[in-house]
């Protein structure tokens, strides 16, 4: 089954389980006066497939591209170009 999942591109690491001797574990719990039956329970573990997560991030990047904020040098250069070309922006006149 692991080989089939690998061939489909599924990461099998998410299905690994801890290996331990159940009888020895049970005996240790009983010896320590712990409730061994409540210790041995099935647990559901949900994980996110890394490939699907990366595909979602890539999709968001493509469809919701963040605008690049110009740095201060670019802003100053664009203001100077507008002033030189007689654009709407002008430098303030000195107060007399």
Secondary structure, 3 states (H helix, E strand, C coil): CHHHHHHCCCCHHHHCCCCCCHHHHHHHHHHCCCCHHHHCCCCCCCCCCHHHHHHHHHHHHHHCCCCCCCCHHHHHHHHHHHHHCCCCCCCCCCCC
